[in-house]
Amino acid sequence: MTEAQTEAHKSRGVALITLGRNAEALESFECAARLAPRDPDTHYGCGNALFRLGRAADAVAAFDRALGLQPEFPEALNNRSTALLSLKRPAEALASCDEALRLRRDFAGAHLARGNALQELERYGEAVASYDRALELRPEDCDALNNSGVALAHIGEHAGALMRFERAVAVNPNHVRALSNRAQALSRLQRYPEAVQALVKVCELDSGHDAALGHLVWCRQHCCDWRDRTRDVASVIERVRGGKPASRPLDFVAISDGAAAQLECARLAAAARTGGSVAPLWRGERYGHERIRVAYVSADFGQHPVSHLLAGVLEQHDRERFEVFGISLGDDASPLAQRIRAALPRHLDVRARSDREIALLLRELEIDIAVDLHGYTRGGRKTLFASRPAPVQVNYLGYPGTMGSAHWDYILADDFVIPPGSERFYSEQVIYLPECFQANDDRRRVSEHRPTRAAAGLPEDAFVFCSFNNSYK
């Protein structure tokens, strides 16, 4: 009789989870566990219900009880890995996936979970390989398609990422995350009209989805499409002021000129990046170097405006007082990249390393001042500076807006970029440089060719107003 009751409670729990009635499901599995405490399936069911109720730590404990009774339980190992990943314990999650796959090599869900753990560990190439194995077993798995696209985007393969997102949307046209990521890929590939269409659908399906509305406004600006702009801009600003991450900070600078709202947008982005507090690597140790060690951190040490501006600064650094490091998150084979490398006595290519590994390197090098040349622009790392690898961390040049976080101590600016009196809208302490904050290379060649007005299609007798910025600015 007890065995029949146990099975009835377990079956009821499974049915209730399928219906999304997770609290009731937990009650059923707990009843089964009281009747049959040595039955691993009852604890496995409790773990599944607990995880769906947002109690990930309790879910891990339940899965551990199941595994204590039945060590070779691949489903429990796999679901345990998902719960561990939600607790920001990706290394343990990966180990749990690997054990599940040791027991069952053709477990598509475990290959998917393994890809998720690897992606959290910033091992994106390996993550793609795991997702590919999951897709061999389940070719129309939307999560594997979407997540593999995200991993490909992280390593700069935006065309390949777009193909994955489009496959996911073909399987499920209402997959909001895949639609949003597809729009991101399209905008990266500068296919803005298509990105607009994708984002319109995202907003229709989920009006509060992440930064979709802000991204939509930004993409429409690229298309010089000003329809509904007044309404949409007001909505984005209202949401940001209400504590909702309705826009990426870089986009928001072109949406709102309100300094208070820009600070709030940056704070929201900073909180989303780290997902909570990160233990600092530098904890007040004193360095006694003969020269101050300065590390410039950037993925733009190549054919990029930041390098065009900064090349002369790097070449003319005072070598007697400063030891200069270049921490390259990416560059190219251009002559400018070669010039930058030549200007940096210590040039370290770390593009293949995770944020944690780079931060540990900076700490090992005992960098005194780390200069972030990215901010919220493309190519910046999410958690590198949040782990405080250096005593002094500076926001400079790439993004002259606030980072909205205490992890950056200073921002270099001038009276035009940050007018006196506006300092309160910056989380950093403002250091004012004389005249102009923006370095410029005095060795840059000016073309000897001067086209005539006629050759440029311009009138001979009129004053011509011109802006060489992107249209969205």
C-alpha positions as a Markdown table, in Angstrom:
| # | Residue | x | y | z |
|---|---|---|---|---|
| 1 | Met | 0.0 | 0.0 | 0.0 |
| 2 | Thr | 2.8 | 2.4 | 0.9 |
| 3 | Glu | 4.6 | 1.7 | -2.4 |
| 4 | Ala | 1.4 | 2.5 | -4.3 |
| 5 | Gln | 0.9 | 5.7 | -2.4 |
| 6 | Thr | 4.5 | 6.7 | -3.1 |
| 7 | Glu | 4.1 | 6.1 | -6.8 |
| 8 | Ala | 0.8 | 8.1 | -6.8 |
| 9 | His | 2.4 | 11.1 | -5.2 |
| 10 | Lys | 5.4 | 10.9 | -7.6 |
| 11 | Ser | 3.1 | 10.7 | -10.6 |
| 12 | Arg | 1.0 | 13.6 | -9.3 |
| 13 | Gly | 4.1 | 15.6 | -8.8 |
| 14 | Val | 5.3 | 15.0 | -12.4 |
| 15 | Ala | 1.9 | 16.0 | -13.7 |
| 16 | Leu | 1.8 | 19.2 | -11.6 |
| 17 | Ile | 5.3 | 20.2 | -12.8 |
| 18 | Thr | 4.1 | 19.8 | -16.3 |
| 19 | Leu | 1.2 | 22.1 | -15.5 |
| 20 | Gly | 3.5 | 24.6 | -13.9 |
| 21 | Arg | 2.0 | 24.2 | -10.5 |
| 22 | Asn | 5.4 | 23.8 | -8.8 |
| 23 | Ala | 4.5 | 24.5 | -5.2 |
| 24 | Glu | 1.8 | 21.7 | -5.3 |
| 25 | Ala | 4.3 | 19.5 | -7.1 |
| 26 | Leu | 6.8 | 20.0 | -4.3 |
| 27 | Glu | 4.2 | 19.0 | -1.7 |
| 28 | Ser | 3.5 | 15.8 | -3.6 |
| 29 | Phe | 7.2 | 14.8 | -4.0 |
| 30 | Glu | 7.8 | 15.6 | -0.3 |
| 31 | Cys | 4.9 | 13.3 | 0.7 |
| 32 | Ala | 6.5 | 10.6 | -1.5 |
| 33 | Ala | 9.9 | 11.2 | 0.1 |
| 34 | Arg | 8.4 | 10.8 | 3.6 |
| 35 | Leu | 6.9 | 7.5 | 2.6 |
| 36 | Ala | 10.0 | 6.3 | 0.8 |
| 37 | Pro | 13.1 | 8.2 | 1.9 |
| 38 | Arg | 15.4 | 5.7 | 0.2 |
| 39 | Asp | 13.7 | 6.2 | -3.2 |
| 40 | Pro | 16.1 | 8.5 | -5.3 |
| 41 | Asp | 13.3 | 9.5 | -7.6 |
| 42 | Thr | 11.4 | 11.3 | -4.8 |
| 43 | His | 14.4 | 13.5 | -4.0 |
| 44 | Tyr | 15.0 | 14.1 | -7.7 |
| 45 | Gly | 11.4 | 15.2 | -8.1 |
| 46 | Cys | 11.8 | 17.6 | -5.1 |
| 47 | Gly | 14.9 | 19.0 | -6.7 |
| 48 | Asn | 13.1 | 19.7 | -10.0 |
| 49 | Ala | 10.2 | 21.4 | -8.2 |
| 50 | Leu | 12.5 | 23.4 | -5.9 |
| 51 | Phe | 14.5 | 24.7 | -8.9 |
| 52 | Arg | 11.3 | 25.9 | -10.6 |
| 53 | Leu | 10.4 | 27.7 | -7.5 |
| 54 | Gly | 13.6 | 29.6 | -7.6 |
| 55 | Arg | 15.2 | 27.7 | -4.7 |
| 56 | Ala | 18.4 | 26.6 | -6.5 |
| 57 | Ala | 20.5 | 25.9 | -3.4 |
| 58 | Asp | 17.7 | 23.7 | -2.0 |
| 59 | Ala | 17.4 | 22.0 | -5.4 |
| 60 | Val | 21.1 | 21.1 | -5.4 |
| 61 | Ala | 20.8 | 19.6 | -1.9 |
| 62 | Ala | 17.8 | 17.5 | -3.1 |
| 63 | Phe | 19.7 | 16.3 | -6.2 |
| 64 | Asp | 22.6 | 15.4 | -3.9 |
| 65 | Arg | 20.3 | 13.3 | -1.8 |
| 66 | Ala | 19.1 | 11.5 | -4.9 |
| 67 | Leu | 22.7 | 10.9 | -6.0 |
| 68 | Gly | 23.7 | 9.7 | -2.6 |
| 69 | Leu | 21.2 | 6.9 | -3.0 |
| 70 | Gln | 21.8 | 6.3 | -6.8 |
| 71 | Pro | 25.2 | 7.7 | -7.9 |
| 72 | Glu | 24.7 | 6.7 | -11.5 |
| 73 | Phe | 21.7 | 9.0 | -12.1 |
| 74 | Pro | 22.5 | 11.1 | -15.2 |
| 75 | Glu | 19.2 | 13.1 | -15.1 |
| 76 | Ala | 19.9 | 14.2 | -11.5 |
| 77 | Leu | 23.5 | 15.1 | -12.4 |
| 78 | Asn | 22.3 | 17.1 | -15.4 |
| 79 | Asn | 19.6 | 19.0 | -13.5 |
| 80 | Arg | 22.0 | 19.5 | -10.6 |
| 81 | Ser | 24.4 | 21.2 | -13.1 |
| 82 | Thr | 21.6 | 23.6 | -14.2 |
| 83 | Ala | 20.9 | 24.6 | -10.6 |
| 84 | Leu | 24.6 | 25.1 | -9.9 |
| 85 | Leu | 25.0 | 27.3 | -12.9 |
| 86 | Ser | 22.1 | 29.5 | -11.6 |
| 87 | Leu | 24.1 | 29.8 | -8.4 |
| 88 | Lys | 27.1 | 31.1 | -10.3 |
| 89 | Arg | 29.1 | 27.9 | -9.7 |
| 90 | Pro | 30.0 | 27.1 | -13.4 |
| 91 | Ala | 33.1 | 24.9 | -12.6 |
| 92 | Glu | 31.0 | 22.6 | -10.4 |
| 93 | Ala | 28.2 | 22.6 | -13.0 |
| 94 | Leu | 30.6 | 21.5 | -15.7 |
| 95 | Ala | 31.9 | 18.6 | -13.6 |
| 96 | Ser | 28.3 | 17.5 | -13.0 |
| 97 | Cys | 27.6 | 17.6 | -16.7 |
| 98 | Asp | 30.8 | 15.6 | -17.5 |
| 99 | Glu | 29.7 | 12.9 | -15.0 |
| 100 | Ala | 26.3 | 12.7 | -16.6 |
| 101 | Leu | 27.9 | 12.3 | -20.0 |
| 102 | Arg | 30.2 | 9.7 | -18.8 |
| 103 | Leu | 27.1 | 7.7 | -17.9 |
| 104 | Arg | 25.2 | 8.5 | -21.1 |
| 105 | Arg | 27.2 | 9.9 | -24.1 |
| 106 | Asp | 24.0 | 10.5 | -26.1 |
| 107 | Phe | 22.3 | 12.7 | -23.5 |
| 108 | Ala | 21.4 | 15.8 | -25.5 |
| 109 | Gly | 20.3 | 17.8 | -22.5 |
| 110 | Ala | 23.7 | 17.3 | -20.8 |
| 111 | His | 25.6 | 18.4 | -23.9 |
| 112 | Leu | 23.4 | 21.6 | -23.8 |
| 113 | Ala | 24.0 | 22.1 | -20.1 |
| 114 | Arg | 27.7 | 21.5 | -20.6 |
| 115 | Gly | 27.7 | 24.2 | -23.3 |
| 116 | Asn | 26.0 | 26.6 | -20.9 |
| 117 | Ala | 28.6 | 26.0 | -18.2 |
| 118 | Leu | 31.5 | 26.4 | -20.6 |
| 119 | Gln | 30.0 | 29.7 | -21.9 |
| 120 | Glu | 29.7 | 31.0 | -18.3 |
| 121 | Leu | 33.4 | 30.1 | -17.9 |
| 122 | Glu | 34.1 | 32.1 | -21.1 |
| 123 | Arg | 35.4 | 29.0 | -22.9 |
| 124 | Tyr | 33.3 | 29.9 | -26.0 |
| 125 | Gly | 34.9 | 27.7 | -28.6 |
| 126 | Glu | 34.4 | 24.6 | -26.4 |
| 127 | Ala | 30.9 | 25.7 | -25.6 |
| 128 | Val | 30.1 | 25.8 | -29.4 |
| 129 | Ala | 31.4 | 22.2 | -29.7 |
| 130 | Ser | 29.1 | 21.1 | -26.9 |
| 131 | Tyr | 26.1 | 22.8 | -28.4 |
| 132 | Asp | 26.9 | 21.2 | -31.8 |
| 133 | Arg | 26.9 | 17.8 | -30.2 |
| 134 | Ala | 23.5 | 18.6 | -28.6 |
| 135 | Leu | 22.2 | 19.7 | -32.0 |
| 136 | Glu | 23.4 | 16.5 | -33.6 |
| 137 | Leu | 21.1 | 14.7 | -31.2 |
| 138 | Arg | 18.3 | 17.3 | -31.3 |
| 139 | Pro | 18.6 | 19.4 | -34.5 |
| 140 | Glu | 15.6 | 21.6 | -33.6 |
| 141 | Asp | 16.5 | 22.4 | -30.0 |
| 142 | Cys | 15.9 | 26.1 | -29.8 |
| 143 | Asp | 17.9 | 26.6 | -26.7 |
| 144 | Ala | 21.0 | 24.9 | -28.2 |
| 145 | Leu | 20.6 | 27.0 | -31.4 |
| 146 | Asn | 20.2 | 30.3 | -29.5 |
| 147 | Asn | 22.9 | 29.6 | -27.0 |
| 148 | Ser | 25.4 | 28.5 | -29.6 |
| 149 | Gly | 24.7 | 31.7 | -31.5 |
| 150 | Val | 25.5 | 33.7 | -28.4 |
| 151 | Ala | 28.8 | 31.8 | -28.0 |
| 152 | Leu | 29.7 | 32.4 | -31.6 |
| 153 | Ala | 28.9 | 36.1 | -31.2 |
| 154 | His | 31.3 | 36.3 | -28.2 |
| 155 | Ile | 34.2 | 35.1 | -30.5 |
| 156 | Gly | 33.2 | 37.6 | -33.2 |
| 157 | Glu | 31.6 | 35.2 | -35.6 |
| 158 | His | 28.5 | 37.3 | -36.1 |
| 159 | Ala | 27.5 | 35.8 | -39.5 |
| 160 | Gly | 27.6 | 32.3 | -38.0 |
| 161 | Ala | 25.7 | 33.5 | -34.9 |
| 162 | Leu | 23.0 | 35.0 | -37.1 |
| 163 | Met | 22.5 | 31.6 | -38.9 |
| 164 | Arg | 21.9 | 29.9 | -35.5 |
| 165 | Phe | 19.5 | 32.5 | -34.4 |
| 166 | Glu | 17.6 | 32.3 | -37.6 |
| 167 | Arg | 17.3 | 28.5 | -37.3 |
| 168 | Ala | 16.0 | 29.0 | -33.8 |
| 169 | Val | 13.3 | 31.5 | -35.0 |
| 170 | Ala | 12.4 | 29.2 | -37.9 |
| 171 | Val | 11.6 | 26.4 | -35.3 |
| 172 | Asn | 9.9 | 28.8 | -32.9 |
| 173 | Pro | 8.9 | 32.2 | -34.5 |
| 174 | Asn | 8.0 | 33.5 | -31.0 |
| 175 | His | 11.3 | 32.6 | -29.3 |
| 176 | Val | 11.9 | 36.0 | -27.7 |
| 177 | Arg | 15.6 | 35.5 | -26.8 |
| 178 | Ala | 16.5 | 34.2 | -30.2 |
| 179 | Leu | 14.6 | 37.1 | -31.9 |
| 180 | Ser | 16.4 | 39.6 | -29.7 |
| 181 | Asn | 19.8 | 38.0 | -30.3 |
| 182 | Arg | 19.1 | 37.9 | -34.0 |
| 183 | Ala | 18.5 | 41.6 | -33.9 |
| 184 | Gln | 21.8 | 42.1 | -32.1 |
| 185 | Ala | 23.6 | 40.1 | -34.8 |
| 186 | Leu | 21.9 | 42.0 | -37.6 |
| 187 | Ser | 22.9 | 45.3 | -36.1 |
| 188 | Arg | 26.5 | 44.1 | -35.6 |
| 189 | Leu | 26.5 | 43.2 | -39.4 |
| 190 | Gln | 25.0 | 46.7 | -40.0 |
| 191 | Arg | 21.8 | 45.3 | -41.4 |
| 192 | Tyr | 19.7 | 47.8 | -39.5 |
| 193 | Pro | 16.3 | 47.7 | -41.3 |
| 194 | Glu | 16.2 | 43.9 | -40.6 |
| 195 | Ala | 17.2 | 44.5 | -37.0 |
| 196 | Val | 14.3 | 47.0 | -36.7 |
| 197 | Gln | 11.8 | 44.4 | -37.9 |
| 198 | Ala | 13.1 | 41.8 | -35.5 |
| 199 | Leu | 13.0 | 44.2 | -32.6 |
| 200 | Val | 9.5 | 45.3 | -33.4 |
| 201 | Lys | 8.4 | 41.7 | -33.0 |
| 202 | Val | 10.4 | 41.3 | -29.7 |
| 203 | Cys | 8.6 | 44.4 | -28.3 |
| 204 | Glu | 5.2 | 43.0 | -29.4 |
| 205 | Leu | 5.9 | 39.6 | -27.8 |
| 206 | Asp | 7.5 | 41.0 | -24.6 |
| 207 | Ser | 7.2 | 44.8 | -24.2 |
| 208 | Gly | 9.6 | 44.8 | -21.2 |
| 209 | His | 12.3 | 42.5 | -22.7 |
| 210 | Asp | 15.7 | 43.7 | -21.6 |
| 211 | Ala | 17.0 | 46.6 | -23.7 |
| 212 | Ala | 14.9 | 45.8 | -26.7 |
| 213 | Leu | 13.1 | 49.1 | -26.9 |
| 214 | Gly | 16.3 | 51.1 | -26.5 |
| 215 | His | 18.0 | 49.0 | -29.1 |
| 216 | Leu | 15.0 | 49.5 | -31.5 |
| 217 | Val | 15.3 | 53.3 | -31.1 |
| 218 | Trp | 19.0 | 53.1 | -31.8 |
| 219 | Cys | 18.6 | 50.9 | -34.9 |
| 220 | Arg | 15.9 | 53.2 | -36.2 |
| 221 | Gln | 18.3 | 56.2 | -35.7 |
| 222 | His | 20.8 | 54.3 | -37.9 |
| 223 | Cys | 18.1 | 54.1 | -40.6 |
| 224 | Cys | 17.2 | 57.8 | -40.1 |
| 225 | Asp | 13.7 | 56.6 | -39.3 |
| 226 | Trp | 12.3 | 59.2 | -36.9 |
| 227 | Arg | 8.7 | 57.8 | -36.8 |
| 228 | Asp | 7.4 | 57.3 | -33.3 |
| 229 | Arg | 10.8 | 58.6 | -32.0 |
| 230 | Thr | 9.3 | 61.1 | -29.5 |
| 231 | Arg | 7.0 | 58.5 | -28.0 |
| 232 | Asp | 9.6 | 55.7 | -27.9 |
| 233 | Val | 12.4 | 57.9 | -26.5 |
| 234 | Ala | 10.0 | 59.1 | -23.7 |
| 235 | Ser | 9.2 | 55.5 | -22.9 |
| 236 | Val | 12.8 | 54.4 | -22.8 |
| 237 | Ile | 13.7 | 57.2 | -20.4 |
| 238 | Glu | 10.7 | 56.5 | -18.2 |
| 239 | Arg | 11.6 | 52.9 | -17.9 |
| 240 | Val | 15.3 | 53.6 | -17.1 |
| 241 | Arg | 14.2 | 56.1 | -14.4 |
| 242 | Gly | 12.0 | 53.4 | -13.1 |
| 243 | Gly | 14.9 | 51.0 | -12.6 |
| 244 | Lys | 14.4 | 48.9 | -15.7 |
| 245 | Pro | 17.3 | 48.1 | -18.1 |
| 246 | Ala | 15.5 | 49.5 | -21.2 |
| 247 | Ser | 18.6 | 50.5 | -23.1 |
| 248 | Arg | 22.3 | 49.8 | -23.3 |
| 249 | Pro | 24.4 | 52.7 | -21.9 |
| 250 | Leu | 26.1 | 53.5 | -25.2 |
| 251 | Asp | 22.8 | 53.6 | -27.0 |
| 252 | Phe | 21.2 | 55.6 | -24.3 |
| 253 | Val | 23.7 | 58.5 | -24.7 |
| 254 | Ala | 22.2 | 59.0 | -28.1 |
| 255 | Ile | 18.7 | 58.7 | -26.7 |
| 256 | Ser | 18.7 | 60.9 | -23.6 |
| 257 | Asp | 20.8 | 64.0 | -22.8 |
| 258 | Gly | 19.7 | 63.8 | -19.2 |
| 259 | Ala | 22.8 | 63.2 | -17.0 |
| 260 | Ala | 20.8 | 61.7 | -14.1 |
| 261 | Ala | 19.1 | 59.2 | -16.4 |
| 262 | Gln | 22.4 | 58.3 | -18.1 |
| 263 | Leu | 23.9 | 57.6 | -14.6 |
| 264 | Glu | 20.9 | 55.4 | -13.7 |
| 265 | Cys | 21.2 | 53.5 | -17.1 |
| 266 | Ala | 24.9 | 52.8 | -16.4 |
| 267 | Arg | 24.2 | 51.6 | -12.9 |
| 268 | Leu | 21.6 | 49.2 | -14.2 |
| 269 | Ala | 24.0 | 47.9 | -16.8 |
| 270 | Ala | 26.8 | 47.5 | -14.2 |
| 271 | Ala | 24.6 | 45.5 | -11.9 |
| 272 | Ala | 23.5 | 43.3 | -14.8 |
| 273 | Arg | 27.1 | 42.7 | -15.8 |
| 274 | Thr | 28.3 | 41.3 | -12.5 |
| 275 | Gly | 25.1 | 39.8 | -11.3 |
| 276 | Gly | 26.2 | 40.7 | -7.7 |
| 277 | Ser | 29.3 | 41.4 | -5.8 |
| 278 | Val | 32.7 | 40.1 | -7.0 |
| 279 | Ala | 35.5 | 39.4 | -4.6 |
| 280 | Pro | 38.3 | 41.9 | -5.3 |
| 281 | Leu | 41.8 | 40.5 | -6.3 |
| 282 | Trp | 43.6 | 43.6 | -4.9 |
| 283 | Arg | 42.9 | 44.0 | -1.2 |
| 284 | Gly | 45.0 | 47.0 | -0.3 |
| 285 | Glu | 48.5 | 45.6 | -0.8 |
| 286 | Arg | 51.2 | 48.2 | -1.2 |
| 287 | Tyr | 53.5 | 48.0 | -4.3 |
| 288 | Gly | 57.1 | 49.3 | -4.2 |
| 289 | His | 57.9 | 49.6 | -7.9 |
| 290 | Glu | 60.7 | 51.9 | -9.1 |
| 291 | Arg | 58.4 | 52.9 | -11.9 |
| 292 | Ile | 54.6 | 53.2 | -11.8 |
| 293 | Arg | 53.1 | 50.3 | -13.8 |
| 294 | Val | 50.3 | 51.4 | -16.1 |
| 295 | Ala | 48.3 | 48.9 | -18.2 |
| 296 | Tyr | 46.1 | 50.1 | -21.1 |
| 297 | Val | 43.3 | 47.5 | -21.7 |
| 298 | Ser | 41.6 | 47.5 | -25.1 |
| 299 | Ala | 40.4 | 45.3 | -28.0 |
| 300 | Asp | 41.1 | 48.3 | -30.3 |
| 301 | Phe | 44.9 | 48.2 | -30.7 |
| 302 | Gly | 44.5 | 48.2 | -34.4 |
| 303 | Gln | 42.6 | 50.1 | -37.2 |
| 304 | His | 40.3 | 51.8 | -34.8 |
| 305 | Pro | 39.7 | 55.5 | -33.8 |
| 306 | Val | 41.0 | 54.8 | -30.2 |
| 307 | Ser | 44.4 | 53.7 | -31.6 |
| 308 | His | 44.5 | 56.6 | -34.1 |
| 309 | Leu | 44.0 | 59.0 | -31.1 |
| 310 | Leu | 46.3 | 57.2 | -28.6 |
| 311 | Ala | 49.3 | 56.1 | -30.7 |
| 312 | Gly | 51.3 | 59.3 | -29.9 |
| 313 | Val | 50.5 | 59.1 | -26.2 |
| 314 | Leu | 51.9 | 55.5 | -26.0 |
| 315 | Glu | 55.0 | 56.5 | -28.0 |
| 316 | Gln | 55.7 | 59.5 | -25.8 |
| 317 | His | 55.1 | 58.0 | -22.4 |
| 318 | Asp | 57.7 | 59.0 | -19.8 |
| 319 | Arg | 59.7 | 55.7 | -19.7 |
| 320 | Glu | 61.7 | 56.9 | -16.7 |
| 321 | Arg | 58.7 | 57.2 | -14.5 |
| 322 | Phe | 56.3 | 54.7 | -16.0 |
| 323 | Glu | 56.4 | 51.1 | -17.1 |
| 324 | Val | 53.7 | 50.8 | -19.7 |
| 325 | Phe | 51.8 | 47.6 | -20.6 |
| 326 | Gly | 49.4 | 46.9 | -23.4 |
| 327 | Ile | 46.7 | 44.4 | -22.5 |
| 328 | Ser | 45.3 | 43.5 | -25.9 |
| 329 | Leu | 41.8 | 42.0 | -26.1 |
| 330 | Gly | 42.1 | 42.0 | -29.8 |
| 331 | Asp | 43.9 | 43.7 | -32.7 |
| 332 | Asp | 44.6 | 43.2 | -36.4 |
| 333 | Ala | 47.5 | 43.1 | -38.9 |
| 334 | Ser | 47.3 | 46.8 | -39.9 |
| 335 | Pro | 50.4 | 49.1 | -39.9 |
| 336 | Leu | 48.7 | 51.0 | -37.0 |
| 337 | Ala | 48.5 | 47.8 | -34.9 |
| 338 | Gln | 52.2 | 47.2 | -35.6 |
| 339 | Arg | 52.9 | 50.8 | -34.5 |
| 340 | Ile | 51.0 | 50.3 | -31.3 |
| 341 | Arg | 52.8 | 47.1 | -30.5 |
| 342 | Ala | 56.1 | 48.8 | -31.1 |
| 343 | Ala | 55.1 | 51.7 | -28.7 |
| 344 | Leu | 54.2 | 49.2 | -25.9 |
| 345 | Pro | 57.3 | 47.7 | -24.2 |
| 346 | Arg | 55.1 | 45.0 | -22.7 |
| 347 | His | 52.4 | 44.0 | -25.2 |
| 348 | Leu | 50.3 | 41.0 | -24.1 |
| 349 | Asp | 47.7 | 39.4 | -26.3 |
| 350 | Val | 45.1 | 38.0 | -24.0 |
| 351 | Arg | 42.1 | 37.8 | -26.3 |
| 352 | Ala | 41.7 | 34.1 | -25.7 |
| 353 | Arg | 41.7 | 34.4 | -22.0 |
| 354 | Ser | 38.6 | 34.8 | -19.7 |
| 355 | Asp | 37.9 | 37.9 | -17.7 |
| 356 | Arg | 39.1 | 36.1 | -14.6 |
| 357 | Glu | 42.3 | 35.0 | -16.2 |
| 358 | Ile | 43.1 | 38.5 | -17.4 |
| 359 | Ala | 42.3 | 40.0 | -14.0 |
| 360 | Leu | 44.6 | 37.4 | -12.3 |
| 361 | Leu | 47.4 | 38.4 | -14.8 |
| 362 | Leu | 47.0 | 42.1 | -14.0 |
| 363 | Arg | 47.2 | 41.2 | -10.3 |
| 364 | Glu | 50.3 | 39.0 | -10.9 |
| 365 | Leu | 52.0 | 41.8 | -12.8 |
| 366 | Glu | 51.2 | 44.2 | -9.9 |
| 367 | Ile | 49.7 | 46.8 | -12.2 |
| 368 | Asp | 49.4 | 50.1 | -10.3 |
| 369 | Ile | 47.0 | 51.8 | -12.7 |
| 370 | Ala | 44.7 | 49.9 | -15.1 |
| 371 | Val | 43.2 | 52.1 | -17.9 |
| 372 | Asp | 40.0 | 50.9 | -19.4 |
| 373 | Leu | 39.8 | 52.2 | -23.0 |
| 374 | His | 36.4 | 50.6 | -23.7 |
| 375 | Gly | 33.8 | 51.4 | -21.1 |
| 376 | Tyr | 30.5 | 50.4 | -22.6 |
| 377 | Thr | 31.7 | 50.3 | -26.2 |
| 378 | Arg | 32.0 | 47.1 | -28.3 |
| 379 | Gly | 34.7 | 44.7 | -27.2 |
| 380 | Gly | 34.8 | 45.6 | -23.5 |
| 381 | Arg | 34.8 | 42.7 | -21.0 |
| 382 | Lys | 32.0 | 42.4 | -18.6 |
| 383 | Thr | 33.6 | 41.5 | -15.3 |
| 384 | Leu | 37.3 | 42.2 | -15.8 |
| 385 | Phe | 37.4 | 45.5 | -13.8 |
| 386 | Ala | 34.7 | 44.4 | -11.4 |
| 387 | Ser | 37.2 | 42.0 | -9.8 |
| 388 | Arg | 39.5 | 44.9 | -9.0 |
| 389 | Pro | 42.8 | 43.7 | -10.3 |
| 390 | Ala | 44.6 | 47.0 | -9.7 |
| 391 | Pro | 44.6 | 49.6 | -7.0 |
| 392 | Val | 43.6 | 52.4 | -9.4 |
| 393 | Gln | 41.2 | 51.8 | -12.3 |
| 394 | Val | 40.5 | 54.5 | -14.8 |
| 395 | Asn | 37.8 | 55.0 | -17.5 |
| 396 | Tyr | 39.3 | 56.9 | -20.5 |
| 397 | Leu | 38.8 | 57.8 | -24.1 |
| 398 | Gly | 36.6 | 55.0 | -25.6 |
| 399 | Tyr | 33.5 | 55.9 | -23.6 |
| 400 | Pro | 33.4 | 59.4 | -22.0 |
| 401 | Gly | 30.3 | 58.5 | -20.0 |
| 402 | Thr | 30.0 | 57.2 | -16.5 |
| 403 | Met | 30.4 | 53.4 | -15.8 |
| 404 | Gly | 27.9 | 53.7 | -13.0 |
| 405 | Ser | 30.0 | 51.5 | -10.7 |
| 406 | Ala | 32.5 | 51.9 | -7.9 |
| 407 | His | 35.0 | 49.6 | -9.7 |
| 408 | Trp | 36.2 | 52.6 | -11.8 |
| 409 | Asp | 37.9 | 55.2 | -9.6 |
| 410 | Tyr | 38.5 | 58.0 | -12.1 |
| 411 | Ile | 37.4 | 59.3 | -15.5 |
| 412 | Leu | 39.5 | 61.6 | -17.5 |
| 413 | Ala | 37.6 | 64.5 | -19.0 |
| 414 | Asp | 37.5 | 68.2 | -19.8 |
| 415 | Asp | 35.1 | 71.1 | -19.3 |
| 416 | Phe | 33.2 | 70.3 | -22.5 |
| 417 | Val | 32.8 | 66.6 | -22.0 |
| 418 | Ile | 31.8 | 67.0 | -18.3 |
| 419 | Pro | 30.8 | 70.6 | -17.6 |
| 420 | Pro | 31.7 | 71.7 | -14.0 |
| 421 | Gly | 28.8 | 71.0 | -11.8 |
| 422 | Ser | 27.9 | 67.7 | -13.5 |
| 423 | Glu | 30.4 | 65.6 | -11.5 |
| 424 | Arg | 27.6 | 64.4 | -9.3 |
| 425 | Phe | 26.2 | 62.4 | -12.2 |
| 426 | Tyr | 29.4 | 60.3 | -12.5 |
| 427 | Ser | 30.2 | 57.4 | -10.2 |
| 428 | Glu | 33.9 | 58.1 | -11.0 |
| 429 | Gln | 35.9 | 61.0 | -9.6 |
| 430 | Val | 36.4 | 63.4 | -12.5 |
| 431 | Ile | 40.0 | 64.3 | -13.4 |
| 432 | Tyr | 39.9 | 67.4 | -15.6 |
| 433 | Leu | 42.6 | 67.7 | -18.2 |
| 434 | Pro | 43.6 | 71.1 | -19.5 |
| 435 | Glu | 41.8 | 72.3 | -22.7 |
| 436 | Cys | 40.9 | 68.9 | -24.2 |
| 437 | Phe | 40.7 | 65.4 | -22.8 |
| 438 | Gln | 41.0 | 63.7 | -26.2 |
| 439 | Ala | 44.5 | 62.8 | -27.2 |
| 440 | Asn | 45.4 | 63.2 | -30.9 |
| 441 | Asp | 48.3 | 61.8 | -32.9 |
| 442 | Asp | 50.4 | 64.6 | -34.3 |
| 443 | Arg | 52.1 | 62.2 | -36.7 |
| 444 | Arg | 48.9 | 61.4 | -38.6 |
| 445 | Arg | 49.3 | 62.0 | -42.3 |
| 446 | Val | 46.9 | 64.4 | -44.0 |
| 447 | Ser | 46.0 | 63.5 | -47.5 |
| 448 | Glu | 47.7 | 65.6 | -50.2 |
| 449 | His | 44.7 | 65.2 | -52.4 |
| 450 | Arg | 42.2 | 68.0 | -52.1 |
| 451 | Pro | 39.1 | 67.4 | -54.1 |
| 452 | Thr | 37.3 | 70.3 | -55.7 |
| 453 | Arg | 33.8 | 71.2 | -54.7 |
| 454 | Ala | 32.6 | 70.1 | -58.1 |
| 455 | Ala | 34.2 | 66.7 | -57.7 |
| 456 | Ala | 32.5 | 66.3 | -54.3 |
| 457 | Gly | 29.1 | 67.4 | -55.8 |
| 458 | Leu | 29.0 | 70.5 | -53.7 |
| 459 | Pro | 28.0 | 74.1 | -54.7 |
| 460 | Glu | 30.7 | 76.6 | -55.3 |
| 461 | Asp | 29.1 | 79.5 | -53.6 |
| 462 | Ala | 27.4 | 78.1 | -50.4 |
| 463 | Phe | 28.5 | 77.3 | -46.9 |
| 464 | Val | 28.4 | 73.5 | -46.4 |
| 465 | Phe | 27.4 | 72.0 | -43.1 |
| 466 | Cys | 28.9 | 68.5 | -42.7 |
| 467 | Ser | 29.0 | 65.8 | -40.0 |
| 468 | Phe | 31.1 | 62.7 | -40.4 |
| 469 | Asn | 29.5 | 60.8 | -37.5 |
| 470 | Asn | 27.2 | 57.8 | -37.8 |
| 471 | Ser | 23.7 | 58.9 | -38.5 |
| 472 | Tyr | 22.4 | 57.7 | -35.1 |
| 473 | Lys | 24.5 | 60.4 | -33.4 |
